[in-house]
Amino acid sequence: MSSLKELGINATYFDYRKTSLLEKLPIYLSYKGIKWMGKIGFYLLNQRLLITVNNFKPDLVIVLKGENILPATVRKIRKQTRIINYFTD
C-alpha cells in the first residue's frame, strides 16, 4: 500500500473474508446443502465491494484472485476506474 501511495495512487484495502454475519450465513448454508443461498452471500459481498469503490473512489482496483467477484461487479467497477486481477496460480 505504501508503495502505491508514494506513486500518488489513491489506495485502500478490501478484505472479502472480513464479512458480516449477513454475508456469512447464506454462504455457510450453501455448504450445508442449500446451494442457492450461496448466491445471496456472494451478491451481498459484491455489493459491499461496490459500495467501498463508490465511497473511496480509488484510482486503481487491484484484485487478488477474485474468485468471488461477479462479472457484473467487474463491469460496474470498470466504468468508474481501472481494475486489474492478479492471480498467483
C-alpha positions in Angstrom: 0.0 0.0 0.0 2.7 2.5 0.9 4.5 2.0 -2.4 1.2 2.8 -4.3 0.7 5.9 -2.2 4.3 7.0 -2.9 3.4 6.9 -6.6 0.5 9.1 -5.9 -2.1 6.4 -6.3 -5.2 6.6 -4.0 -5.4 3.1 -2.5 -7.2 1.2 0.3 -7.6 -2.4 1.3 -10.8 -4.5 0.9 -10.7 -8.0 2.5 -13.6 -10.1 1.3 -13.0 -12.5 4.1 -14.0 -9.9 6.7 -17.7 -10.4 6.1 -20.7 -9.6 8.1 -23.0 -12.3 9.5 -25.5 -11.3 6.8 -22.9 -12.4 4.2 -21.5 -15.4 6.0 -24.8 -17.1 6.9 -26.0 -17.7 3.3 -22.6 -18.9 2.2 -22.5 -21.3 5.2 -26.0 -22.6 4.4 -24.9 -23.2 0.8 -22.2 -25.5 2.1 -24.8 -27.3 4.3 -26.9 -28.2 1.2 -29.0 -25.1 0.5 -27.0 -24.2 -2.6 -29.0 -21.2 -3.8 -28.2 -19.4 -0.5 -24.6 -19.0 -1.6 -25.6 -16.7 -4.4 -27.2 -14.4 -1.9 -24.0 -14.3 0.2 -21.8 -13.6 -2.8 -24.2 -10.9 -4.1 -24.0 -9.2 -0.7 -20.2 -9.4 -0.7 -20.1 -7.9 -4.2 -22.5 -5.1 -3.1 -20.1 -4.3 -0.2 -17.2 -4.1 -2.7 -19.2 -1.8 -5.0 -20.1 0.5 -2.0 -16.4 0.6 -1.0 -15.4 1.6 -4.5 -18.2 4.2 -4.8 -17.3 5.7 -1.4 -13.5 5.6 -1.7 -13.2 6.4 -5.5 -9.9 4.7 -6.0 -7.6 5.4 -8.9 -7.0 1.7 -9.3 -8.6 -1.6 -8.0 -6.2 -4.5 -7.7 -7.9 -7.8 -7.2 -6.0 -10.8 -5.9 -7.6 -14.0 -7.3 -11.1 -12.5 -7.5 -12.9 -15.9 -7.5 -15.8 -14.3 -5.5 -16.2 -11.2 -7.7 -19.1 -11.4 -10.1 -18.6 -10.3 -13.8 -21.3 -7.7 -13.3 -19.3 -6.2 -10.4 -16.2 -6.0 -12.5 -18.1 -4.2 -15.3 -19.5 -1.7 -12.8 -16.1 -1.0 -11.3 -14.6 -0.7 -14.8 -17.0 2.1 -15.6 -15.6 4.1 -12.6 -11.9 3.3 -12.5 -9.2 0.9 -13.7 -9.3 -2.7 -12.4 -6.7 -5.4 -12.7 -6.7 -9.0 -11.5 -3.6 -10.7 -10.2 -3.9 -14.4 -9.9 -0.9 -16.2 -8.5 -1.6 -19.7 -9.7 
